[in-house]
Amino acid sequence: MYDYVLYLLAGIFLVISFKRDKKKTKMALKKAWKSFENILPQFLTILAFSGMVLALLSPDVISRLLGQKAGWQGMIIASIIGSITLIPAFIAFPIAAMLLKNGAGFAQIAVFVSTLMMVGIVTLPLEIKCFGKKISIMRNMFAYLFSFMVALVIGVVLG
């Protein structure tokens, strides 16, 4: 429902813009289309790579790697898997819940979900293209380190 409201608002503002200045609106739409065309190949590559990773790593395999007894090694494995996997939050959280039910540790799941949401190895080329190399690499490094801090806090509080 919320999506439809946003689409409706975008459509209304597009009509308003078109009525005010047809030439500028057409130019803006052409620029938006060019931007979409430039990003599309990289986006499709990201989706394909993510699909392959998910197909190769079944929940059982991930659960064994992320068990409570895995400790720091499990956290590092979880952080690497989370950093290279592209999964939307509405899929990631149920997977995390399933992994917890299958014996994964709280800290390992915390670092997995944190890196999954904040670190983007697969999306790094696209991010570099949009924001520049230095900012993209720094953002990913800080997000990676922050994921371990989150995992430590979760491990202490819930573990």
KAVENQUI-V380936 format. One record per run of one state. SS is the DSSP state (hx for helix, st for strand, lp for the rest). FROM is the first residue (numbers start at 1). LEN is the number of residues. If there is no record, write none. Layout:
BEGIN
ss=SS from=FROM len=LEN
ss=SS from=FROM len=LEN
END
This chain:
BEGIN
ss=lp from=1 len=1
ss=hx from=2 len=19
ss=lp from=21 len=1
ss=hx from=22 len=35
ss=lp from=57 len=2
ss=hx from=59 len=7
ss=lp from=66 len=1
ss=st from=67 len=1
ss=hx from=68 len=17
ss=lp from=85 len=4
ss=hx from=89 len=13
ss=lp from=102 len=2
ss=st from=104 len=1
ss=lp from=105 len=1
ss=hx from=106 len=13
ss=lp from=119 len=5
ss=hx from=124 len=8
ss=lp from=132 len=1
ss=hx from=133 len=26
ss=lp from=159 len=1
END
